[in-house]
Amino acid sequence: MALICGHDAPAYGLPLCEHIRTATAVPLDHYVHYTGRGVERQRICGICRHEAATAVSAAVCEACFDATEGSSLGVLGRPQAIDASRPVPGMVQTTQLPAEAGPVLDIAPTEHGFLLLCDDGRILRWDTDAQMCAEAARSTVTVPADAKPWGGHEQGLRLHASRDGAFAAVVVDHGRTGEVIDLSTGAVTLSLENDGYYSHTVPFSLAFVEHAGRTVVLHRRVWSVIEAVDAATGAQVSRIPMTEAHTAWAGYFHGALHLSPAATRIASDAWWWQPVGRPFAWSLERWLTQGEDAWTEGTDRWELPGCDDHWNRPVAWLDEEHLVLGGLGDDEQELVPGARVFLLGRESGESTLREIATFGGPDGRFFATDGLLFSSSQAGLEIWDPTSGSRLGRLAGFRPTHHDLARRELVELSAIGLRRWSTAHVER
């Protein structure tokens, strides 16, 4: 059956209002209008803006859609947020920071308690149950005095830790430098410095994993290279890409690294020219064991949908196969709060990617555990069912900054201490 444009072809893109479809002089600039029915949206012109609820839109073919492509004027309305809220079990508990710590810049949960990064460079081990605190090392990493914010992102110190708390890393997010420290000796085992090429646009790429009985640290060596090295010796284990000319892996400006819960996969919140946020994920085990050449371009590697001019977005793994990206829209000018859930699978030896849920509402930082999605924004914490897209509950004023996997808690670093809430009793 022919489309409203008169062509017998598949529908393409968003439905268009009548004025956009019939414009003859030049393409009309447009708004993306969310109708309030799920995530349904349409493109409407400025004439229809004040009567968006009654605007009549229809789908056209790809050629006609491309011919109407004007500039974006922004977003009208919001996706429907399904509210199925019920009382949230448990209370937010506050644990005061140890007095000897002074101002704390960042924390890192481990299996044996917390690490604290103090503003004078000290790294403290803190066992909140035993109420014991001791200095483990000192970092010399600092934010450059002439550092300037970019896109609302300030350069700042970030603390990372291996799961067992044996190693820590202090890095400058949206900066160039860092170091890895063996906390059993306080010695720096690896000085980190990337090439500075657009490094101000992303957090410092770093993650700890365990592989073959040793702790391995992944970090961005230069803008397009992720290197895996032995945290104790600095010896190289692997890198991506092995050569700059490798077409499958080259060209990405690597950003924040996100490990899956069992650390079998990792995602890089990357971007590439002309700037498009383009996260992708890959299998860790094969890469660390056999190197990049262990697979072809289409195997054990997943490219997720891009977003023009936007990255540094919320990312969370629900499990080893399901990844959630924050934000609905494929352009920064048209981005609204929401979540997209992807299944990263394999069929006939090839990697497959399928979007299995899309819903509006989640905003801010993302965390996930026990099949649930948690979003932490200025309003507080919200709990979501990523299958139905329903909001299951809220904790107003609680804005977690870290996920303590060992103790199954979401943690907010505040001026007076750690505000902690257990995820153990929440049900879908």
N, C-alpha and C positions, 0 to 999 in steps of 0.2 A: 504494500500500500504506500502511495506517495506521501511524503511529508508535506507540511504546510508550505514549504518553499517550492514544491512542485517536483522534487526529485525523488525517484525511487531508490533510496539509499538508506543505510543505517543512520539513526539519530546520533548526533555528535555534540558533545559539550553540554552546557547548561541551556535550558529553555530561554528564549529571548522574547522580550516584549514586542508589541506590534511596531512601535516606532523604530526600534533597532533593526528589526527584520526588513523594514521597507525603506530605510534611509537610502537615498540615491546620491547625494552630494559627497559626503565623507562619512566614514564610520562614526557612530555616536559613542561618546564616552558613556560609561555604564557604572551602575551600582550592582553589587551582589546583594540580593534580597533573600533573607531567610524567612520562609513563610510561617514558621512556628509549628510545622508538622514534621516532627523528627528532624532530620538534617536536610530536608528539602530546600532547595534554593533556586533562584532564577536571576537572570540579568535583566535589569530594567534601566530606562533612561531617566534623565532629570525631569522630564515631563511627568513621568509616572511616579516620581519619588513620593509626592504627597498623597498619592492614591495607591500606594504599594499593595495594600490588602486586596484591592479589586483589580489589579493589573492582570491582563490576560497574556500569558506567555505560551510559547509552543516551541517544540524542538525542530531543528533544521539539520541538514547534512553537513559534513565536514567542510566542504568547499564554501558553502554559504556562511557557516559559522566563522571561518577564518576571514572571510571578506568583510565581516562586521566588526572585526577586532579593534575597538577603540581603547582608550586609556581607562584605568580603573579610578573611580571616584570614592571608593571605600565600600563599607558594608552597612546595610540597613537590617535591623532586627537581629535576632540571635537564634541558634538552633534550639529546639525544644529540649529542656532538661527534665527527665523523668524522675520525680521525687517519690521514693518509697521509704522515706526516713522512719527510723524507729529509735528508741533510746539506745545510746551507745554505752556498752558496759565498761566498767572501770573508771578510774579517776586519773587525772594528770597529776603526777607526783613531782615535787621539786626537791632535788638534791643539791645542797649548797656546794659551791666549788671550794676546794681546800684553801685556807687563808694564805698559805705560803705560795700559792700559784700566782697571785696578782692578776692583772688583766690577762684573759685567755683569748687568743685569736682564733683557734680552731681546735677541734677534737677529732679523734679517730677511734671508733670502737674496735676492740679485738676480742679474741676468745677469753682473755684473762683480765678484762677490765678496759679502761679507757687510757688513751694517750692524750695529753694536753700540750698544746703549743702555746707557750707564754710569750708575751710581747718582748721579753728580753732574750728570746732565742732558746730558753730552756725547754726540753721535752720531758714531761713528767709521766711516770706510770702511776695510775690512780685506780685502786681497787675500792669501788664504792661500797661493797658489802663489808669488807674488813676495815674500811675507812683508813687505808694506808696510802701514802703518797711519797714517791721518791724520785729524785732526778735520775734520768737515764742517759741523757746526752744534751749537747748544746748545738744549735744550728747557727750558721753564720749567714744564711740566706736572708737578704733584705730586699724590700721594694725600692727601686731606684728613686732618688729624690726628685728627678725630673719627669716621673711617670705621669702620663696624662690619660684621662678616661677615654674610651672609645665606645660609641653607641650605648652609653649608659653603663658600661662595664669598667669598674675601677680595677687596677692591678692590686692584688692582695695575696698574702701568704696562705697556702693551703697545706694541710697535713694529711698524708696518706700513711697507711700501715698495712703490713702483711697480716693475714688472718691470725697467726699465732703471736703477733706482737713482737717478733724477733727483729724486724726491720721497719724503719720509718723513712718517709721521704718528705722533705719540705720543698715546695716549689712556689714560683710566682705565677699565679693564674693570670692570663693575658699578658704574660711576660716571657722572659727568655731563660731564666736560670733556676737551678734547684740542686739538691743533693740527696743521696741515699745514705742512710746511717745504720750501722750494725749496733743495735741497742744493747748487746751484751758487752761491748767494749767502748761504745761511744764514738767509734772511728767512722769517718766518711769513707765508704767503699766505692762511691761513684759520684763524680761531679757532673751535673747535668747542665747543658747549654745547647739550645737549638739555634738555628741560624738567624733567628729574628725576622724572617721573611713573613710579614703579616701575622706574627705571633700575637699581636695585641688584639686580634679578632676572636681568639678562642682561649678557653682554659688550657693550662699546661697538660698535654696528653700523658697520663701516667696511670698504671694499675699494677698491683701485685697479684701473682698467681703462683700456685705450687705445681711443679712439673718434674717428674722423674726424681723425686726425693729432694728437690732443692727449691728455694724460693727464686722466682724469676720476676724481674721488673720490666714492664713494657713502657716505653717512653718515645716521644717524638724527637728523633735526632735532628732532622731538618724538616722543613714544612710538609714534605710529602712522604716521609719515611718513618715508619714505626719499627723500632728495634727492640728485640727481646734479649736481655742480658742476665747473667747470674748475679743476683743481688749481693752475694758475698765477695765475688772476685771481679765483677765487671766484664767477664768474658762473654763474648757474643754467642747467643743461642740461635737466633734467626733474625730476619728482618723482612719487611714488606715496603716497597718492592725491592727485590734483590738488585735490579738495575733500573735506572731512571727511565729507560726506554720501554719497560714492560707496560703494554697498553692496558692490561686489566687493572693494575693497581696504581699506576702513576697518575699525577694530576690532582690528587686530593689534598686539601689543607686540613690535616687531622685536628680534631677538637677533643672534647671530653671522651674518655673511654668508659664503656659501661659493660661490666661483666655479668653474664647470666648467673643464676643462683649457684649452680654447681660448677661454674667456671669452665664449661665446655665450649662456650661461644663468647664472642665479644663484639660490641658495636662501637663504631667511631662516629661521633656527631660531627661529620666533616662537611666541607664546602668546596666548590670548585668554580672556575670561571665559566660564565660572567655572572657575578657571584650568585650561586644557587646553593642553598643548604642541601646536602646530599648524603644522608647517613647511610652507612652500609655495615654489614656484619659478616663475620667469617668464623670458621671452626678453629679453635685454638689447638686442640690436640695434634691434628695432622700438621699444622703449621710449625709447632714447636718441635715435633718429632722429625719431620721430613723436609721442612722448609717450604718455601712458596711453590716450588716445582712439583709438590706432591699432588696437585690437582690442576685441572684446566680452568679456564675462565668461568665456566658455568657451573662448577661443582663446589659445594661447601662454601659458597660466597653469595651474599644476598644484597642487592642494591635496593634501597627503599625509596619511595617517591620523594622528589625534590620540592623545594619551596624557594621561589625567587627572593633573593635578598634577605633570607632569614635562616639562621641556624641557632646554636646555643639553646636548643629547645628541650622541653622535658622528655626524658627517655626512661623507660623501666622495662625490665624483663619480668613477665608473669611466671615463666618457667623456662626450660631450655629451648623451647620452640616458639614461644609467643612473645613478641616484642610490641610495646606500646609507644607511640609517638604522640606528643602533645601538639595541639593546634589543628584546626580544620581550615583548609585552604591551601592553595599552591602559590600564593604570592603574599609577601609581607603586608601589602596594603589591604588584603582581603582575609587576613587571619583572624579567627575567633576562637575562644576557649573551647576545648573539646579533646577527644582522644580517638586515635585510630589503632586498632589491634590487628597485627599481622601474624600469620602463621608462616614460619620459615621452615619449609619442608624439603623433602627430596622425593623424586619420582624417576624411576628408571636411571638412577645414577646421576641425575641432574638436580640442581637446586631449583626450588619453586617458591614463589611468594604469593600469598593470598590474603587480602584484607577481609577479615571475618567479622569485624564489628566497627562501627563508626557512630559516635554519639557526642552530643554537646554537653558542656558544663565544666569538666575538670580544668583547672588552671594552676599555675605555679609549679613547684617542684613535684615530681612523681616518685612514689615508692610502690612496691608491690610485694605481697606475701600471701600464701595460702589461697591463691586464686583471686585475690581482691586487689583493687587499685586504690591508692591513697593519693590525694592531691593536697598540697600545702600552699596556700596563698595568703594574701593579706587578711582575708576574712577568717581564716583558720583552716582546720583539717576537714576534708570531706572524704567519705568512704564510698566507693563505687563498685558495682557488679559489672565487670568488663564484658560479660556475655549479654546481659539485657540492656546495659547502659543506664541502669537505675542508680540513683544516689540512695545509699542505705543509711546514712547518718552523718552528723556534723559534730565537731568539737570547736565551738567558736573561740577565737583568741589563741588557739594552740597551733603554732607554726613550726612543725619539725624541720630540722635542717639535716639530720643524719638518721640512718637506719642501722640499728644495732641488731644484726642477725643472730648473734649468739644468745642474746637475752630476749629476743623477739619483742623489741621495743622501738618505737619512733621517738627521737630525741631532739629537743630544741635547745641549742646553746643560747642562754640568755645572760644578762649582765650579772645576775645573782647565782646562777647555777645551771644545772641541767633539768629541764622539764621533760618528764618521761611518761610515756603511755604504752601499755602493753597491747599488742595486736592479737594475743593468744585467744581471747574469748569472743572475737568477732566472728559471726557466722554469715554465710551468704543467704 
